[in-house]
Amino acid sequence: MVGAVAAFSAGIAERTAYAVRSGGPDVVADSRQLEIGGAQITVNLAAGHMDLPAGRIFAWVTRAASAVSMYYGGFPVTRAEVDIRPGEGRDGVFHGYTFLPDSGIVTTHIGVGEHTTEAELENDWMMTHELVHMSFPGMEREHHWIEEGIATYVEPIARVQDGQLPVTSVWQQLVDGLPKGEPAPGDEGLDHTHTWGRTYWGGAMFCLLADVGIRKATKNRLGLEDALRGIVAARGSMEKDWTIEHALETGDRATGTNVLMNLYEKMKAAPAPVDLDQLWKELGVVPAGDTVTFRDDAPLAAIRKAITETPRAKLAPVKP
Ligand SMILES: [Zn+2]
């Protein structure tokens, strides 16, 4: 999730709670400064019981920040904060929310159940999703789909690029998820229909089509990650509110194409359904039960491979 206003009062209340550094041997309340991808990230763990040691929680944030830094060639903002609230009586990661508070430091609030296991942190996607949100400027409400679309699309790719996930899981998730982003009867374009499916998976569909489109237009030299890095390099991040046109034009300038703006013109007001079966065929993605296999003789197989390839400029610092 992402937002700028709604979590305000909750944020202030939670920060006050971090001043409490008390409790018995089972109660953790801890804070750590992480230096990752050129950024300083303050991680605050609120008081409460956790089965896992605090160090394991900090390592989970580190891993997510490392994936995001890999995709963007550096962490997209120089200062960030992650506030973690232990969830009494539950397990797993929940209620991720990223926003810009009065402090001017982009902040993620996220819950971790007290009985969360090592495996649950290992498999978690939400922390990475939230940190991806920090990379893109704040949008008007009607363009929320682009914020969630980028976070949904980039998260597994960043984790694959950082060696945290197998390549198959990116495509398996897209095969599974993208049909939920197709327009339902009566749906309009992405700027006008704000259902969950159109927001998260319709937005992710936009990103996949953009990635393939940029790679087709540049002989597979550049992709969506270069457009998104270009937006960060132009100081576009959650620290700023931009218009969607400014963001997409900035991304297009970084790749020397008009792919983002053309796609936006096509998808913003009209339903624009996508023939996904045809797209999987072209990319050489073959759904196979709960996984996928690949065909390297497919016409766009090279593009499919490039999408999850580890970027050339590994961890190069983001230009100020
Ligand atoms: Zn989100």
Boltz pocket constraint, residues with backbone or C-beta under 6 A from the ligand:
constraints:
  - pocket:
      binder: B
      contacts: [[A, 1], [A, 2], [A, 129], [A, 130], [A, 133], [A, 147], [A, 148], [A, 151]]
      max_distance: 6.0
